[in-house]
Amino acid sequence: MHHFHYSTQKLHCESVDLAAIAQLHGTPTYVYSAQTIADNYHRLKNSLSGLDVQICYAMKANSNLAILRHFANLGAAFDLVSGGELRRVVAAGGSTDRSVFAGVGKSEEEIRLALENGVFGFHVESEPELARINHVAGKLGRKAPIAIRINPDVDAKTHAKITTGKSDNKFGIPLKHAAAAYAAAAKFPHIEIKGVQMHIGSQLTSAAPFTEAVAKVVPFVEELKKLYGITYFSVGGGIGIVYQDALASGAQAWWDSKSPAERPLTPEAYGAALTPLLAPLGLKILLEPGRFLVGNAGVLLARVEYLKRGANKNFLVVDAAMNDLVRPAMYEAYHEILPLQRDTSRPAIQTDVVGPICESGDCFAKDRTLQAVGEGEIIAFMSAGAYGYTMASRYNTRSMAAEVLVSGSRFELVNAREKFESLIAGEKIPGFLQS
């Protein structure tokens, strides 16, 4: 559920009219709901009550400093996949000593930075990485806390580009080779074995893949606890969100109208399924959710430039583009598209919704039925709080969008729209090209 809704036919985020944000800060602009983020965090935390749970927000989903500070204030730690993300946590005032460092290609510089900032643990993806961490830790005179990422070979039945738990994915060490990997880790003098980790993919809308993977790994976790005294088990993230009926899913009534078989995975159902498997372990349980916490907490506002009527179809051309929100082009992802001013007296139109970039792939929706909207009107792409701004680019020399955070009736610009001067600030024309 979330806090986006129509009030007197105007689309609001919490108590703020989104049109007021567009008028003040222009478009394209991302808008995030602080209350939705808080609700998602507390629901997930409470779903595993009785367990020693540490939520490490997977900040690759949305790494705006204001969002990170909000999570830090809620009590979250962070799941990091780069040195840059670690520096963002520090800049936001977050806790590095409760955060974990993941990723398949950690450089020596990143490992050193993580050790100097006292991360809770490295989530190790390969045996060569173990050797590198040991080497860097040795040069610093420290022991590096680690957990090895186990690949349980479970099909999460999600998009091929975001599945991570199959044997042919690049992530982790196969379960059948994991015991040998831990035995190798135990021989390194500057490695401290602290836990075990797994993550099978993203945008999962059923508890079944989670329970299958956890049940498969639990016997190995128990063995690790006996052999090495591990203290935590990270079960990763992956809970999906609603994209198709994004606006309607903000209300409890929408969820109540669904049969159990039709209802997307809720944090309560997730917790009910996993708690019986995890409780007997007596370990700290780490969760690393990203999309679930922020996905339905954000929208992307865009202005209509033209309605182009073609021979066989219509094209609604907006000022946002694939450089601002790449998910439809990259993953064939669906985002519900809504007008900021709802008017039921207007006719519906069927149209492709496209951006101005010189690529046929710059398309947000094909043959979508929408309320008729005209030049200058604003639309909202729903469920855009995750993998929106963080995956954005400057393709076609387009500046990065603005970002706004809403809390109740207040809103504030938390990332100004990029100026052209900033966009080219790092570039130079070499002397040998000067005339």
Protein Blocks (a to p, Z undefined) as FASTA:
>chain_A
ZZddceehiacehjbcfklmmmmnopadddddfklmmmmmmmmmmmmgoiacdddddfkl
omcfklmmmmmmnopacddfbfklmmmmmmnopafklcccedjkbcfklmmmmmmnopab
dcdfbfklmmmmmmmmmmnopacdddddddehiaehiafklgckbfkbcghjdfklmmmm
mmmmmmpmkbccfbdcddfbehiabfklmmmmmmmmmmmmmmmmmmnopabdcebehiac
dfklmmlmmpmklmmmpcfklpccdfklmmmmmmmmmmmnopacddddfklmmmmmcccd
dddfbdcddfkbccdddfbdfklmmmlmmnopacddddfbdcfkbccdddddddfbdcfk
lcfbghiacddddehiacddehilgoklmmgcfehhiacddddddehjaccdfbdcddfk
lmmmmgccdfklpZZ
